[in-house]
């Protein structure tokens, strides 16, 4: 005889199917959670790797710049010596009978400039127009032979080191009213 199942009882096959569906839904949810966690960790890894690469490049650039401009301080320390030689030359030119001293100072300055040039230190040109990036104006003077804004007199020479201004040229510029 066959057993009759009450109407409120769920057949075993249907119950197993529902359990399987629940397990599959849980597995799908777990899979989605794991995928989301994986994506999050992957994103964190990619960002950390990019930060590392950027830091590495920045440190390389800073290392290169520090090596490139290592002699900048040494050049700055030599500029007062160069100024003193220049003043000595001007003084010797103003005295009577100092032609030999003038020649010696000119040769010394010439070799000094060549040595500095070999290492990237160049004299700033002071012909013509005033450039606030290279020159520092200490005063303005009237001069009818020149136009407004032109350099009238160089008070102290300026120098660059590999394109950077070591010391701006101290100048007076023309200002005609």
NORPE-V700962 format. One record per residue. N is the residue number from 1. RES is the residue in one small letter. PHI is phi as a letter, one per 30 degrees, with the letter a starting at -180 (999 if undefined). BURIAL is I if it has 16 or more other C-alpha atoms within 10 Angstrom, else O. Layout:
n->N res->RES phi->PHI burial->BURIAL
n->N res->RES phi->PHI burial->BURIAL
This chain:
n->1 res->x phi->999 burial->O
n->2 res->x phi->c burial->O
n->3 res->x phi->d burial->O
n->4 res->x phi->c burial->O
n->5 res->x phi->c burial->O
n->6 res->x phi->d burial->O
n->7 res->x phi->d burial->O
n->8 res->x phi->d burial->O
n->9 res->x phi->d burial->O
n->10 res->x phi->c burial->O
n->11 res->x phi->d burial->O
n->12 res->x phi->d burial->O
n->13 res->x phi->d burial->O
n->14 res->x phi->d burial->O
n->15 res->x phi->d burial->O
n->16 res->x phi->d burial->O
n->17 res->x phi->d burial->O
n->18 res->x phi->d burial->O
n->19 res->x phi->d burial->O
n->20 res->x phi->d burial->O
n->21 res->x phi->d burial->O
n->22 res->x phi->d burial->O
n->23 res->x phi->d burial->O
n->24 res->x phi->d burial->O
n->25 res->x phi->d burial->O
n->26 res->x phi->d burial->O
n->27 res->x phi->d burial->O
n->28 res->x phi->d burial->O
n->29 res->x phi->d burial->O
n->30 res->x phi->d burial->O
n->31 res->x phi->d burial->O
n->32 res->x phi->d burial->O
n->33 res->x phi->d burial->O
n->34 res->x phi->d burial->O
n->35 res->x phi->d burial->O
n->36 res->x phi->d burial->O
n->37 res->x phi->d burial->O
n->38 res->x phi->e burial->O
n->39 res->x phi->d burial->O
n->40 res->x phi->d burial->O
n->41 res->x phi->d burial->O
n->42 res->x phi->d burial->O
n->43 res->x phi->d burial->O
n->44 res->x phi->d burial->O
n->45 res->x phi->d burial->O
n->46 res->x phi->d burial->O
n->47 res->x phi->d burial->O
n->48 res->x phi->d burial->O
n->49 res->x phi->d burial->O
n->50 res->x phi->d burial->O
n->51 res->x phi->d burial->O
n->52 res->x phi->d burial->O
n->53 res->x phi->d burial->O
n->54 res->x phi->d burial->O
n->55 res->x phi->d burial->O
n->56 res->x phi->d burial->O
n->57 res->x phi->d burial->O
n->58 res->x phi->d burial->O
n->59 res->x phi->d burial->O
n->60 res->x phi->d burial->O
n->61 res->x phi->d burial->O
n->62 res->x phi->d burial->O
n->63 res->x phi->d burial->O
n->64 res->x phi->d burial->O
n->65 res->x phi->d burial->O
n->66 res->x phi->d burial->O
n->67 res->x phi->d burial->O
n->68 res->x phi->d burial->O
n->69 res->x phi->c burial->O
n->70 res->x phi->d burial->O
n->71 res->x phi->d burial->O
n->72 res->x phi->d burial->I
n->73 res->x phi->d burial->O
n->74 res->x phi->d burial->O
n->75 res->x phi->d burial->I
n->76 res->x phi->d burial->I
n->77 res->x phi->d burial->O
n->78 res->x phi->d burial->O
n->79 res->x phi->d burial->I
n->80 res->x phi->d burial->O
n->81 res->x phi->d burial->O
n->82 res->x phi->d burial->I
n->83 res->x phi->d burial->O
n->84 res->x phi->d burial->O
n->85 res->x phi->d burial->I
n->86 res->x phi->d burial->I
n->87 res->x phi->d burial->O
n->88 res->x phi->d burial->I
n->89 res->x phi->d burial->I
n->90 res->x phi->d burial->O
n->91 res->x phi->d burial->O
n->92 res->x phi->d burial->I
n->93 res->x phi->d burial->I
n->94 res->x phi->d burial->O
n->95 res->x phi->c burial->O
n->96 res->x phi->d burial->O
n->97 res->x phi->i burial->O
n->98 res->x phi->c burial->O
n->99 res->x phi->d burial->O
n->100 res->x phi->d burial->O
n->101 res->x phi->d burial->O
n->102 res->x phi->e burial->I
n->103 res->x phi->d burial->O
n->104 res->x phi->d burial->O
n->105 res->x phi->d burial->I
n->106 res->x phi->d burial->I
n->107 res->x phi->d burial->O
n->108 res->x phi->d burial->I
n->109 res->x phi->d burial->I
n->110 res->x phi->d burial->O
n->111 res->x phi->d burial->O
n->112 res->x phi->d burial->O
n->113 res->x phi->d burial->O
n->114 res->x phi->d burial->O
n->115 res->x phi->d burial->O
n->116 res->x phi->d burial->I
n->117 res->x phi->d burial->O
n->118 res->x phi->d burial->O
n->119 res->x phi->c burial->O
n->120 res->x phi->j burial->I
n->121 res->x phi->c burial->I
n->122 res->x phi->b burial->I
n->123 res->x phi->d burial->I
n->124 res->x phi->d burial->I
n->125 res->x phi->d burial->O
n->126 res->x phi->b burial->I
n->127 res->x phi->c burial->O
n->128 res->x phi->i burial->O
n->129 res->x phi->d burial->O
n->130 res->x phi->d burial->I
n->131 res->x phi->b burial->O
n->132 res->x phi->d burial->O
n->133 res->x phi->d burial->O
n->134 res->x phi->c burial->I
n->135 res->x phi->c burial->I
n->136 res->x phi->b burial->I
n->137 res->x phi->d burial->I
n->138 res->x phi->c burial->O
n->139 res->x phi->a burial->O
n->140 res->x phi->c burial->I
n->141 res->x phi->b burial->O
n->142 res->x phi->d burial->O
n->143 res->x phi->a burial->O
n->144 res->x phi->d burial->O
n->145 res->x phi->d burial->O
n->146 res->x phi->b burial->O
n->147 res->x phi->d burial->I
n->148 res->x phi->e burial->I
n->149 res->x phi->i burial->I
n->150 res->x phi->d burial->I
n->151 res->x phi->d burial->I
n->152 res->x phi->c burial->I
n->153 res->x phi->a burial->I
n->154 res->x phi->c burial->I
n->155 res->x phi->c burial->O
n->156 res->x phi->a burial->O
n->157 res->x phi->d burial->I
n->158 res->x phi->c burial->I
n->159 res->x phi->b burial->I
n->160 res->x phi->c burial->I
n->161 res->x phi->b burial->I
n->162 res->x phi->h burial->O
n->163 res->x phi->j burial->O
n->164 res->x phi->c burial->O
n->165 res->x phi->d burial->I
n->166 res->x phi->d burial->I
n->167 res->x phi->a burial->I
n->168 res->x phi->d burial->I
n->169 res->x phi->d burial->I
n->170 res->x phi->d burial->I
n->171 res->x phi->b burial->I
n->172 res->x phi->c burial->I
n->173 res->x phi->c burial->I
n->174 res->x phi->d burial->I
n->175 res->x phi->b burial->I
n->176 res->x phi->c burial->O
n->177 res->x phi->d burial->O
